[in-house]
Amino acid sequence: MRIFLTILLIIFIQYPVFSQEKKANCVTGLQKLNPECNFIGKSFKKIKKFSSENKTIDQSYKNIKKKIK
């Protein structure tokens, strides 16, 4: 039981460390040109997602209707 708890503790301690490393580093000027660091890159991802969900006018109408309900 003690070994099991030790293994769980090690796993949960390492999890936040890995999640923090995935964040984009936006300190220098060149790093700020990265799409994850500026608003153009972030909004482009949202537009791309919207475009993939709404390929026709009919799909757009149905999706808007679902969101209103």
Secondary structure, DSSP 8 states (H G I E B T S, - for coil): -HHHHHHHHHHHHHHHHHHHHTS----SHHHHTSTTTSHHHHHHHHHHHHHHH--SHHHHHHHHHHHH-
